């Protein structure tokens, strides 16, 4: 039990856990969280399975990450509790120093003699210390007096406020991990979706993309309406860094894209032996249209925005951006398929049409069109207010530790034959040069008194 207590009260363990948590959080920042399996497969390939298996794709809600937070919180708690009693006694039950040796070993110290009695020397010293906002504790024994002057005692607990703030932040993180969620929603204009764990719906009324003059995306804007009990409650235009908040849920504009499952394309059909032959057809995925003047029907099976062949030599998309658009089509004569294959927008000469029967037809993918969707991130974070409370305590603790450090002056007065000797030493947790200057001014002021 003692060895376990020693382990969890170790600063080394805190550093190791902090490094691990920071490193894993960095991974969670670099790898998009809570996306669809298809997005991970498109971006990471076979590595996507490994990321899902170890919950890297939902890292902040994974049990192992929450366990790390719990261990770190336990480490901080035990460290604080083992050190707090001594600090409490020092702050509220200080002991007076009665042995000169304990003062003479201090780095900041001084001594002087006054041609006064013990009582007057003590009163003048107390007046000087009080003017500098020191609080005093004293004890008199025969011809000796022992004084302890202190100020900024709250600075002693700066690290404890920091630890308490961290504990509250970790508690908020654990609460958010178990009770919160983030989900990416995909909405096209006019779509209405039920929000998970909520009693309202969200409708996308309008989505627009703004561009710079050079063609790069400037901003995305979504007009969202909250619907509760089949009635619109609230409407707001959201954009990046300007979310919609409602009933503890926050909706962020996170991305945009195209609904490639319902793509419409324009295909030009030509004959190699007849340059004057040209037929233009517009067709949507899943449709079958007749080719004018020919006993052939064209069927549009699949559209891929960024065509590649994967390790298994299968057609796949490298991304969801239209960098290498391709359409898979089939040709039918009544119930018989006579050709099939891929045609490419950017590389028409590389069309891969496999004919079951000899045909003079060639195909070119001239244009394509898909409706845009808005990517909305829905988030509920029940621990966010707790985290803000922890951050506030953390900042208070840092301010106390660095800008309000405790100062302590220990003094022994001894009267001999009507004269009083003064031995004083000081301790400061921070800013020792500044404290040394204040200490010297106090002793100089006492020397000048007549």
N, C-alpha and C positions, 0 to 999 in steps of 0.2 A: 504493500500500500504506500509506504514511504517513497519507494523508488518511482512509483507511478505519479505520486504527487510532485516529486522532484522533476520528473520529465515534463509535466504539464505546467510547471512554474518556471520553466527554462525560457530565457529570451532567445536562445538558439532555435528552439522549436518554433517560436513565433516568427522568426526570420525565414525559416525554411517554408513554413506554411504560407507566409505572405508571398514568397517568391513563386510558389506553386500556383496560388490563387491568381496572382498577377499574370503569370504565363498563360494559364488556361483562359483567363478573361481576354487576353490578347488574341488567342486563337478564336474565341467566340466573337470578337470584333471583326476579325478578318474574314471569317466564314459566315455567310448569311444564315440567319436563324429562322427556323420554322417555315421553310419554303416547301414546295411540293417535291415529291420524289423525282418527277421528270426534270425539274429545274436543276436538282443536284446531279442527276445523271448526265444532263447536257453539259454542265459546267465542269464536273470532276470525273466523269467516266466511271470506271470500275472502282475508283477510290470512294465513290458515293456510298457503296454498301458498307465499307469500313467506318465511314463517318456516322452513318445511321446506327450501326451496331454499338458504337461507343457513345452514342447520344451527343455527338459533337454538333449535330444540326439543331439540337434543342438543349444546349449546354447548360443554360442558367436554370433549367427546371430538372436537370438530371440528378439522380440520387447521389451520385459520387461527388458532384460539385457542391450540393447542399451539405453533404457529409464533411467536406473540407471546411465550409463556412462554420459548421457546428464545432469542429475540432479547434478552429481558430478562436471562436468565441469562448470555448471552454478554457483554452490556454490563457486568453486575456483575463478571464474571470478569476482563475486561480492565481495568476501573477498579481492581480490587483488585491485580492483578499489576503495574500500572504504578506504583502508590503504595507497594506493600509493601517493595521493596528499601530505599528511603530510611528507612522506619520501622524495618526490621530493623537497619540500620546505627546508627540513633539509639539503639535499645534495647541492642544488644550490642556496638557498636563506637563508643561516644561519643567525641567529641573535646573536649579541655580548652580552655577559652578563655584565651588568653594576652595578649589586647589589651584594655586597660581600656575602650576605646571600645565594644566589643561588649557590655559590661555596663552602661555608662552610658546606652545607648539604651533599655534595658528600662524598662517602666513601674513595676515593683516592684524597687526598688534602695535601697541604703543604704551608708554608709561610716563607719568609726570608726578610732580609733588606740588602741593599748595600749602601756603602758610595759614590755613584755615582749619577749623575743627571739622570733625566728621560730618556733623549735621549740615553745616553750610555748604561743604563740598558736594554733598549728596543732593541738596536742593538745587544748587546751580547746575549740576550735571543733569538732573531731571528736567529742569526748565529748558535747557538746550536741546535735549532729546525730544521733549514734547513738542517743541517748536518745529521739529522736523518729522512730526507725526509718528513717532515711535510710541508704542504702548509698553508700559513698564511693570515689571514684577520685582519686588525687593524683599530682602530679609536682613535683619540687623542682629549681630551677636557681639556683645560687649563693645570692643573698639573697632569692629569690622562691619562692613556693609556689603552685601552682594546684590548686584542688579542684573537684570536681564531685560534688554530693550529690543523690541521686535516690531516690524511692520511688514505689510504685504503678506500676511500669513496665508492668505488664500492661494498664493503662488505655490505653496507646498503641494497643493492638490491639483495643480495643472495637469500632470500626467494622468491622474485619476479621472478628471473630466474627459480627457482624451480617450482613455480606456472605456469609460461609460458611453461616450459617444460612439465609439467603434462597436461596442456590444449592441447598442440600440440599432445602429446601421445594419449590423449582421442579422439582428432579429427581424428587422424590416425586410432584408433580403431573403431570409428563410421563409417568412410569411408570404412574400411575393412569389417565391419559388413554388410553394405548395398551393397557394390560393389564387395566384395571378395567372394570366395567360397573354400570349401575343399570337394573333392569327392574321395571315395575309388574305385579304378579300379581293376578289376580282369581279368588277362590275362594269358592264357596258351601259350606255345611256338608256335609261328607262328601267334598268334592273332593280329589283327589291330583294334584299337578303335578310334572313333571320340572323340576329347576332347571337352567338353562343353564350349561354348563361345569362341572357338578358330577356326582358319582356318587351322588347321593342324591335323594330326593323329599321333598315337603312336603305334609302333609295338614292340612286345616282341620277340626278336630273340633267346634268350637263357636264361634259368633259372637254377641255380644250388644252392644246399644247401651244405655247408661245415660243417663237424662234427669234434668234438674233439675225441680223442682216446676212451673216455668212452661212446661215442654215443650221447652226448648232442650236440645241434646245436651250431655251432661256428659263422656262417655268412650266409646271403643270398645274392646272386648276380644276378642281372638282366641286360641283355644286351638290351638296348632300342634304337630304331631308330625313329627319328622324320621324318615324311613324309609330305611334302607340295607340292601341285599340282602334286601328284602321283610320286614325286621324293624324294629319301632319302636325307635329309639335314644334319643330325647330328646323330652320334651314340656314345653311352657312356655306360660303365658298372657302374651301380649304386649299392650301398650297404648302410647299415645303416650309417647315418651321412655323406653320400657322394651322394647328389642328383644330378639330371639333371635339369639345368635351361635353359629355352628357351622362348623368347618373353613375359617375365613377369610371366610365369608359372614355378612352381618348382615341380618336381616329386621325391617323396621320396620312398625308399624301406621300407614298413611298416609291411608286414607280408607275410606269405605263407600258403598254404593249399592244399587240394585235391578236385578235381572235382568229388564228390560222385554221381552226377547224371548220370555219364557215367562209373560206376564201372564195372570191370570184376572180376568174382570170379571163383574159382575152387571148385567143389562140388564132394564129393565121395558118390556114391549110393551103399548101401549094402542091403542084405536080412537077416532077422533075422534067418530064418530057413536054410539058405544056406551060411555058413561062407566063401565058396570059391567064392561067387558072389561079384564082385567089378566092378563098372563102374565109370570112371572119366570123368567129363564133364567140359568144360570151357564155360562160358556164360556171356553175358553182359546185363546190365539192359535194359529191353524192348525186349530181344530176347526170342525165343522159340526153343528148340532143342529136337530132338527125342532121347529117351533112347535106346541104342543098345540092340537088343534082346527082347525088350518089346514093347508092343503096347501102349506106354505112351509118351507124350511130356511134357517136363519140361519148364515152363515159369518163367523168373526172373523178378519180378515186382518192387521191391524196395530194396535199401540198406540203412542202418542206421549205422553211424560210432560209436555212443555211445548210445546204446539202453537203454531207460527207458520207463516206463508207467507213463503218466502224471496223473493229478487229475481226468481226465475223463476216465481213464483206456485205453487211446489211446497210440499207439506207437509213441515215439518222440525221439529226440536226445538231450542228455544233453550238448554236445559240438560238435565241428567239428573235434576233435581229435579221432583217431581210438582206443578208450579205451575198447569198448564193441561192436565189429562189429556184425551185424546181417543182414541176407538176407531174404526177403519174397519171397517164391516160390509157384507156383501152378502146379498141375499135371492134364493133360487132356488126355482123350481117345476120339479121334475125337472131337465132340462138347460138350462133357460132362466133367465137372470139377469133379475130383475124390478125390483130397485133396488140402490143402493149409495151409500155416503157416510159422512161423519164425524158422530159424536155426541160431545157434550162433557159432562163431569161438572159443571163449574161454571156452564156456560151452556147449559142444556138447550133453551132456545128458539132457539138459534143452530145447531141441528143442520142439516147440509147433506146431505139425502138426495135423490138424483136417481133418479126412478122411470122405468123403461122402460115399465111398465104402471101404470095408475091403481091406487092402494092407499090404504086407510083407516088403515093402521097408522102409529103414531108410536113413537119409541124414546127411552129415557132411560138414560144411563149412571149408574147409582146407586152403584156401588162398584167398586173394583179392588184387586187384590192381586198382589204380586210377591215372590219370595224375595229376601232381602237377601244381598249378597255383601260380603266383606271385601277391601279394597284393601291389599295387602301390597307394600312396596317391597323388592326383593331387591338387595343391593349387595355387590360385592366390590371392595375397594380395596387392591391390593398395595403401594401407596406410602404407606399411612397411617402405618406405623411410621417410615419415613424422614422423613415430614413432622413427626412428633412429635420426632424427633432434631433436625431443623432448627429447630423451635420452641424447643427447649431451648438450642441454641447461640445463637439469636437473643436469648433472654432473658439469657443470660450476657453476650453482647456489650453489650446495653443497660445491664446492671448495671455492667459495667466502664467503659463510656463515661460514665455519669452519676453513679455512686456510688463509683467507684474511679479518678478521673482522675489522670494522672501529674503529679508535681511535681518541679521541678528547680531547684537553687540553684547558681549559678556564683560562685566566689570566687577572688579574687587577693589574696595576702598578700605584702607587700614590707617588708623590714626595712631601716631606716636609722638608724644611730647608736644601736643598742640598742633602738629602738622599732619597732613593727610596725603598718603601715597595712593596714586591711581594706576591701576593696571587694567588695560582694556584690550579686547580682541574681537574681531568681527568675522562673520561668515555670510557669504552671499551665494545663492545657487546659480545666478547668472550675472552678467555685466559686472565682473569683479573690479575692472578698472574704474567704473563709475562709482562703485561702492567704496573703493579705496580713497577716491577723491572726497566723498562725503565724510568718511571716517576721519580723514586728516583735518577737514574743516571743523568737525566737532572738537577734536583734541586741540587744535589751534585756538579756537574760540575759548575753550576752557583755560588755556594757558594765559590768554590775554586778560582774563578777568582779574581785577585787583580787589 
